[in-house]
Amino acid sequence: MRKICWRDFANVGSFLNRLELCPESACSKDAAVAYGRESNSESSVASRSSVSPKLWIVNPVVDMLFVCGGMLWLLVNFAAFNPVLFAGKTAPLFMILTQLGAIFFLDAHNAATILRICNEKELRDKHKVLWLWAPLLLFCLFGLSLWQQTVFLLCLKIYISLVPQHLTAQSYGICLMYFARANAAPTPKETVALKVAFSLMALTSIIRNFSSKAVSELMGVAVPSLVLVPDSLGWYLAGLAWVFSLFAFMMILKRILHEGRSVPFGAIMLALSTLILLTLGPSIGFAVVFSSAFLHASQYLIVSAFVHLKKTECSEFRSSLFSHPIFKSAIYWGQATVIGVLLYLVLPTFLGHFGIPIAKAAVAVLCFASLHHFLADSIIWRMKDPKTRAVLTAGE
């Protein structure tokens, strides 16, 4: 039996319960197996069988607020009931929230991908495209777009069109993570139904980018309009997304309840938030404006900080305050924030000294850094990869 130490009773809201970081306790065996810290196959099998389900990444409050969309809907409702404070995009409170969200969540979440690539030699050795070829190509396109308006507008339209797919892919992956952590992974048929549902969510938003409901400006820069489909097509697809989503989750929940397993409320809440945002978002106040920072970026930072701690050897954790997981998470988040500030604030300002409009430079940096972020995430967060799956779904 594992010896109980003081960390078992410290900080309910921390990562301690999840990661078993007591000096006397062992590392999560699934993560250890994945990263080569457990060589005995028999002990590995035994450890996996003894791992109990852990429904939440951090805890119910943090997950619901920052992973599953709770903070987004709290802000949307707050804005709805306080219209004076949110009277237009120049309202002080609106500007404060969007700026804080951009600096500490949106910019930092893109920077977290760069941080992970820099920190993991194995990742760099395995995927050279992430740190050499893709950045080189995107840097050349970035320079060209600053001088050629046509290239700039084309890349901007491509970026905006890819955002819904990236958002739904991340939400889908985290939903699978919640299912796996509850020992209720979807069956092949249920997986297909989930994929169709999330694909319809993404397609709904992508199609609207080519209708009269398309995004018209980004950070003060006009986005080219390209109306190819009627507005009604977006609503038809939205209806299909709701039907398939309800069908998929009813099918999964029926099986889970029949088998007596834990209900993954995090997956349900996150799927519902993504569904509402991508199908009804343009009609719900500031939902779209706040979603990038307070849904997508915040969940990315929580999960990436979780993975960062999971990959740290248990021997590195001692009783000192500076080795505490919360402190380590703060350092990780702070590093991502600093990189984000340098990339999204300092660089555009620097380019402004060369006659390039700062707004255009900022949008160009966001566009091309995000395109690299999209590519990197599609590679480093694959649930099919045994190492990634072991870290994300290991219980405690």
C-alpha positions as CSV (number, residue, x, y, z in Angstrom):
1,M,0.0,0.0,0.0
2,R,1.3,3.5,-0.9
3,K,2.5,5.5,2.0
4,I,0.4,8.6,2.7
5,C,2.2,11.9,2.9
6,W,1.3,15.5,3.4
7,R,0.8,16.2,-0.3
8,D,-2.3,13.9,-0.3
9,F,-4.1,16.6,1.8
10,A,-2.6,19.7,0.2
11,N,-4.3,22.0,-2.3
12,V,-7.4,20.2,-3.6
13,G,-7.3,22.3,-6.7
14,S,-3.8,21.3,-7.6
15,F,-2.4,18.6,-9.8
16,L,-1.2,16.5,-6.9
17,N,-4.0,14.1,-6.6
18,R,-3.7,13.4,-10.3
19,L,0.0,13.0,-10.8
20,E,1.0,11.2,-7.6
21,L,4.0,13.5,-7.1
22,C,4.7,12.6,-3.5
23,P,8.4,11.8,-3.0
24,E,7.4,8.4,-1.5
25,S,5.1,7.5,-4.3
26,A,5.8,6.1,-7.8
27,C,5.2,7.8,-11.1
28,S,2.1,7.1,-13.0
29,K,2.9,3.8,-14.5
30,D,1.2,4.4,-17.8
31,A,3.3,7.5,-18.4
32,A,6.4,5.7,-17.2
33,V,5.9,2.9,-19.6
34,A,5.4,5.3,-22.5
35,Y,8.6,7.3,-21.8
36,G,10.8,4.4,-21.1
37,R,11.0,4.6,-17.3
38,E,9.5,1.1,-16.8
39,S,11.2,-1.8,-18.4
40,N,9.6,-4.8,-16.7
41,S,6.6,-5.8,-18.9
42,E,4.9,-7.8,-16.1
43,S,5.0,-4.9,-13.7
44,S,3.7,-2.6,-16.5
45,V,0.7,-4.8,-17.1
46,A,0.0,-5.0,-13.4
47,S,0.3,-1.2,-13.0
48,R,-2.2,-0.5,-15.8
49,S,-4.7,-2.8,-14.3
50,S,-4.4,-1.1,-10.9
51,V,-4.9,2.4,-12.3
52,S,-8.2,3.9,-11.2
53,P,-10.2,6.2,-13.4
54,K,-9.7,9.9,-13.0
55,L,-12.6,11.8,-14.6
56,W,-11.0,15.2,-14.5
57,I,-7.7,16.6,-15.7
58,V,-7.3,18.9,-12.7
59,N,-10.6,18.9,-10.8
60,P,-14.3,19.5,-11.6
61,V,-14.2,23.3,-11.0
62,V,-11.0,24.0,-13.1
63,D,-12.0,21.7,-15.8
64,M,-15.5,23.0,-16.2
65,L,-14.3,26.6,-16.2
66,F,-11.2,26.5,-18.4
67,V,-11.5,23.2,-20.4
68,C,-15.2,22.6,-21.0
69,G,-16.4,26.2,-21.7
70,G,-17.7,27.3,-18.3
71,M,-15.7,30.6,-18.3
72,L,-16.8,31.4,-21.8
73,W,-20.5,31.1,-21.0
74,L,-20.1,33.0,-17.7
75,L,-18.6,35.9,-19.7
76,V,-21.3,35.7,-22.4
77,N,-24.0,35.9,-19.8
78,F,-22.3,38.6,-17.8
79,A,-22.1,40.7,-21.0
80,A,-25.8,40.0,-21.8
81,F,-27.0,41.2,-18.4
82,N,-24.6,44.2,-18.4
83,P,-25.0,45.7,-21.8
84,V,-23.8,49.1,-20.7
85,L,-20.4,47.7,-19.8
86,F,-20.1,45.9,-23.1
87,A,-21.6,48.6,-25.4
88,G,-19.4,48.0,-28.4
89,K,-15.9,46.8,-28.9
90,T,-14.5,50.1,-27.5
91,A,-16.2,49.6,-24.1
92,P,-13.4,49.6,-21.4
93,L,-14.4,46.3,-19.8
94,F,-14.7,44.5,-23.1
95,M,-11.2,45.8,-24.2
96,I,-9.7,44.8,-20.8
97,L,-11.1,41.2,-21.0
98,T,-10.1,40.7,-24.7
99,Q,-6.6,42.1,-24.1
100,L,-6.0,40.0,-21.0
101,G,-7.5,36.9,-22.7
102,A,-5.2,37.5,-25.7
103,I,-2.0,37.9,-23.7
104,F,-2.5,35.2,-21.0
105,F,-4.4,32.6,-23.0
106,L,-4.6,33.1,-26.8
107,D,-1.0,34.2,-27.4
108,A,0.4,31.9,-24.7
109,H,-1.3,28.8,-26.1
110,N,0.4,29.3,-29.5
111,A,3.6,29.9,-27.7
112,A,3.1,26.7,-25.7
113,T,3.5,24.7,-28.9
114,I,6.8,26.3,-29.6
115,L,7.9,25.7,-26.0
116,R,7.1,22.0,-26.2
117,I,9.0,21.6,-29.5
118,C,12.0,23.4,-28.0
119,N,11.9,21.3,-24.8
120,E,11.5,17.8,-26.4
121,K,14.5,16.6,-28.3
122,E,12.8,13.4,-29.2
123,L,10.0,15.4,-30.9
124,R,12.5,17.5,-32.9
125,D,14.4,14.4,-34.0
126,K,11.3,12.6,-35.1
127,H,9.6,15.5,-36.8
128,K,12.1,17.8,-38.5
129,V,9.3,19.5,-40.4
130,L,8.1,21.1,-37.1
131,W,11.3,23.1,-36.3
132,L,13.0,23.5,-39.7
133,W,11.0,23.1,-42.9
134,A,7.6,24.4,-41.9
135,P,9.0,27.4,-40.0
136,L,11.3,28.2,-43.0
137,L,8.4,28.0,-45.5
138,L,6.1,30.1,-43.3
139,F,8.8,32.7,-42.6
140,C,9.2,33.2,-46.4
141,L,5.5,33.5,-46.9
142,F,5.3,35.9,-43.9
143,G,7.9,38.2,-45.4
144,L,6.3,38.0,-48.8
145,S,2.8,38.8,-47.4
146,L,4.1,42.0,-45.7
147,W,4.9,43.4,-49.2
148,Q,2.4,41.6,-51.4
149,Q,-1.2,42.4,-50.3
150,T,-2.6,39.6,-52.5
151,V,-0.5,36.9,-50.7
152,F,-1.4,38.5,-47.3
153,L,-5.2,38.4,-48.0
154,L,-5.1,34.8,-49.4
155,C,-3.2,33.5,-46.4
156,L,-5.5,35.3,-44.1
157,K,-8.6,33.7,-45.7
158,I,-7.0,30.3,-45.5
159,Y,-6.1,30.8,-41.8
160,I,-9.7,31.9,-40.9
161,S,-11.1,28.9,-42.8
162,L,-8.9,26.5,-40.9
163,V,-9.7,27.8,-37.4
164,P,-13.0,25.9,-37.0
165,Q,-11.4,22.6,-38.0
166,H,-8.6,23.2,-35.5
167,L,-11.0,24.1,-32.7
168,T,-13.2,21.1,-33.3
169,A,-10.2,18.7,-33.6
170,Q,-8.9,19.8,-30.3
171,S,-12.3,19.6,-28.6
172,Y,-12.8,16.1,-30.1
173,G,-9.4,14.9,-28.8
174,I,-10.1,16.2,-25.3
175,C,-13.5,14.5,-25.4
176,L,-11.8,11.2,-26.2
177,M,-9.4,12.0,-23.3
178,Y,-12.3,12.3,-20.9
179,F,-13.9,9.1,-22.2
180,A,-10.7,7.2,-21.8
181,R,-10.0,8.6,-18.3
182,A,-13.4,7.3,-17.3
183,N,-12.6,3.8,-18.7
184,A,-15.5,4.4,-21.2
185,A,-13.7,4.7,-24.5
186,P,-16.2,4.8,-27.5
187,T,-16.7,1.7,-29.6
188,P,-15.7,1.9,-33.3
189,K,-19.3,2.7,-34.2
190,E,-19.5,5.4,-31.6
191,T,-16.2,6.9,-32.7
192,V,-17.5,7.2,-36.2
193,A,-20.7,8.9,-35.0
194,L,-18.6,11.3,-32.9
195,K,-16.3,12.1,-35.8
196,V,-19.3,12.8,-38.0
197,A,-20.8,15.1,-35.4
198,F,-17.6,17.1,-34.8
199,S,-16.9,17.3,-38.6
200,L,-20.4,18.7,-39.1
201,M,-19.7,21.4,-36.5
202,A,-16.5,22.4,-38.2
203,L,-18.1,22.3,-41.7
204,T,-20.9,24.5,-40.5
205,S,-18.5,27.2,-39.5
206,I,-16.2,26.8,-42.5
207,I,-19.2,27.1,-44.9
208,R,-20.3,30.3,-43.2
209,N,-16.9,31.8,-44.0
210,F,-17.9,31.6,-47.7
211,S,-21.3,33.1,-47.2
212,S,-22.6,36.6,-46.3
213,K,-22.1,35.7,-42.6
214,A,-18.3,35.5,-43.0
215,V,-15.8,37.2,-40.8
216,S,-15.4,40.7,-42.2
217,E,-12.5,42.0,-40.1
218,L,-9.7,40.7,-37.8
219,M,-8.0,43.0,-35.4
220,G,-8.9,46.0,-37.5
221,V,-7.8,44.5,-40.8
222,A,-10.4,43.9,-43.4
223,V,-10.9,40.2,-44.4
224,P,-11.7,39.6,-48.1
225,S,-15.3,38.5,-48.8
226,L,-15.9,35.5,-50.9
227,V,-19.6,34.6,-51.1
228,L,-19.9,31.1,-52.7
229,V,-22.9,29.6,-50.8
230,P,-26.2,30.8,-49.5
231,D,-26.6,31.5,-45.8
232,S,-29.3,28.8,-45.5
233,L,-26.7,26.1,-46.1
234,G,-25.0,26.9,-42.9
235,W,-28.2,26.5,-41.0
236,Y,-28.9,23.1,-42.6
237,L,-25.5,21.9,-41.6
238,A,-26.0,23.3,-38.1
239,G,-29.2,21.2,-37.8
240,L,-27.4,18.1,-39.0
241,A,-24.6,18.8,-36.5
242,W,-27.2,18.9,-33.6
243,V,-28.9,15.7,-34.8
244,F,-25.7,13.7,-35.1
245,S,-24.3,15.1,-31.8
246,L,-27.4,14.1,-29.9
247,F,-27.4,10.7,-31.6
248,A,-23.8,10.0,-30.8
249,F,-23.9,11.0,-27.2
250,M,-27.2,9.3,-26.5
251,M,-25.7,6.1,-27.9
252,I,-22.5,6.4,-25.9
253,L,-24.3,7.3,-22.6
254,K,-26.7,4.4,-23.0
255,R,-23.8,2.0,-23.2
256,I,-21.9,3.7,-20.3
257,L,-25.0,3.6,-18.0
258,H,-25.7,0.0,-19.0
259,E,-22.1,-1.0,-18.1
260,G,-22.3,0.9,-14.9
261,R,-19.3,3.1,-15.7
262,S,-18.7,6.7,-14.6
263,V,-20.3,9.4,-16.8
264,P,-17.7,11.7,-18.4
265,F,-19.4,15.0,-17.7
266,G,-16.4,16.9,-19.0
267,A,-16.8,15.3,-22.5
268,I,-20.5,16.2,-22.5
269,M,-20.0,19.8,-21.4
270,L,-17.2,20.3,-23.9
271,A,-19.0,18.8,-26.8
272,L,-22.1,20.9,-26.0
273,S,-20.0,24.1,-25.7
274,T,-18.3,23.4,-29.1
275,L,-21.7,22.6,-30.7
276,I,-23.3,25.8,-29.5
277,L,-20.3,27.9,-30.4
278,L,-19.9,26.7,-34.0
279,T,-23.6,26.4,-34.9
280,L,-25.1,29.3,-33.0
281,G,-22.1,31.3,-31.9
282,P,-22.6,34.3,-34.4
283,S,-26.1,34.8,-32.9
284,I,-24.9,34.7,-29.2
285,G,-23.5,38.0,-28.2
286,F,-19.7,38.0,-27.7
287,A,-19.4,34.2,-27.8
288,V,-17.2,34.1,-30.8
289,V,-15.0,36.9,-29.6
290,F,-14.4,35.3,-26.2
291,S,-14.2,31.7,-27.4
292,S,-10.6,31.8,-28.8
293,A,-9.1,32.8,-25.4
294,F,-11.6,31.5,-22.8
295,L,-12.4,28.1,-24.4
296,H,-9.9,27.0,-27.0
297,A,-6.7,28.6,-25.7
298,S,-7.4,28.0,-22.0
299,Q,-8.1,24.3,-22.5
300,Y,-5.0,23.9,-24.5
301,L,-2.9,25.5,-21.8
302,I,-4.4,23.3,-19.1
303,V,-3.8,20.1,-21.0
304,S,-0.3,21.1,-22.2
305,A,0.7,22.0,-18.6
306,F,-0.7,18.7,-17.5
307,V,1.4,16.9,-20.0
308,H,4.4,19.0,-19.1
309,L,4.1,17.8,-15.5
310,K,3.4,14.2,-16.4
311,K,6.6,14.0,-18.3
312,T,8.7,15.2,-15.4
313,E,10.5,12.5,-13.5
314,C,9.1,11.9,-10.0
315,S,12.6,12.1,-8.6
316,E,12.7,15.8,-9.6
317,F,9.8,16.6,-7.2
318,R,10.8,17.4,-3.6
319,S,9.2,19.0,-0.7
320,S,10.3,22.6,-1.5
321,L,7.9,25.2,-2.6
322,F,9.8,25.7,-5.9
323,S,9.3,22.1,-6.9
324,H,5.6,22.2,-6.2
325,P,3.5,21.3,-9.2
326,I,1.5,24.5,-9.0
327,F,4.8,26.5,-9.0
328,K,6.1,24.4,-12.0
329,S,2.8,25.0,-13.8
330,A,3.1,28.8,-13.2
331,I,6.6,28.8,-14.5
332,Y,5.5,26.9,-17.6
333,W,2.6,29.3,-18.2
334,G,4.8,32.3,-17.6
335,Q,7.3,31.1,-20.2
336,A,4.6,30.6,-22.7
337,T,3.2,34.1,-21.9
338,V,6.6,35.7,-22.4
339,I,7.1,34.0,-25.7
340,G,3.6,35.1,-26.8
341,V,4.3,38.7,-25.8
342,L,7.6,38.8,-27.8
343,L,6.0,37.1,-30.8
344,Y,2.6,38.9,-31.0
345,L,3.3,42.3,-29.4
346,V,7.0,43.1,-29.6
347,L,7.6,41.8,-33.2
348,P,4.7,43.7,-34.8
349,T,5.9,46.9,-33.0
350,F,9.4,46.3,-34.3
351,L,8.2,45.8,-37.9
352,G,6.2,49.1,-37.5
353,H,9.5,50.9,-37.5
354,F,10.1,49.8,-41.1
355,G,6.9,51.4,-42.4
356,I,4.7,48.3,-42.1
357,P,1.3,49.0,-40.4
358,I,1.4,47.5,-37.0
359,A,-2.1,46.1,-37.3
360,K,-1.2,44.3,-40.5
361,A,2.1,43.0,-39.0
362,A,0.2,41.7,-36.0
363,V,-2.4,39.9,-38.1
364,A,0.4,38.5,-40.3
365,V,2.2,37.2,-37.2
366,L,-1.0,35.7,-35.8
367,C,-1.8,34.1,-39.2
368,F,1.5,32.4,-39.9
369,A,2.3,31.5,-36.3
370,S,-1.1,29.9,-36.1
371,L,-0.6,27.9,-39.3
372,H,2.5,26.4,-37.7
373,H,0.5,25.8,-34.6
374,F,-2.2,24.0,-36.6
375,L,0.4,21.7,-38.3
376,A,2.3,21.0,-35.1
377,D,-0.8,20.1,-33.1
378,S,-2.0,17.7,-35.8
379,I,1.3,15.8,-35.3
380,I,2.2,16.0,-31.6
381,W,-1.3,15.4,-30.1
382,R,-2.3,12.3,-32.0
383,M,-4.2,10.0,-29.7
384,K,-3.2,7.1,-31.9
385,D,0.4,7.6,-30.7
386,P,0.9,5.2,-27.7
387,K,3.1,7.7,-25.8
388,T,0.6,10.6,-26.2
389,R,-2.3,8.4,-25.3
390,A,-0.6,7.0,-22.2
391,V,0.2,10.4,-20.8
392,L,-3.2,11.9,-21.5
393,T,-5.4,9.0,-20.3
394,A,-3.4,7.6,-17.4
395,G,-5.3,7.4,-14.2
396,E,-3.9,7.9,-10.7
